[in-house]
Amino acid sequence: MQVLIWIIVVLLALPVTAYSSKHPDRSMASEAIMYLAAVEGKKPVKLSPQDAARKVKKSHGGKILSVKLGENKAAYRVKILTEAGVVKIVSVPANR
């Protein structure tokens, strides 16, 4: 009987898992996971991905395309599309 209950629970959980992987906010969730991983790592990250994007938007203008924490967790790589139509990558220190 317990096996049947576990099978039902697993089958009911599958649609939720499939939905969450296709959710439009998935990129924000993955950024949050990267931020939390960096916080748990050796190097402290004081700046959130959203704050890094705001800094770049304020200083360079244009449209933010993506924000990723670098492999060494020392800086964010913010990809922007400038008003002139040029794609730029700006590095923002993660500890400020």
Helices and strands as residue ranges (DSSP letters): H 2-21, H 26-40, H 49-60, E 63-69, E 75-81, E 87-93
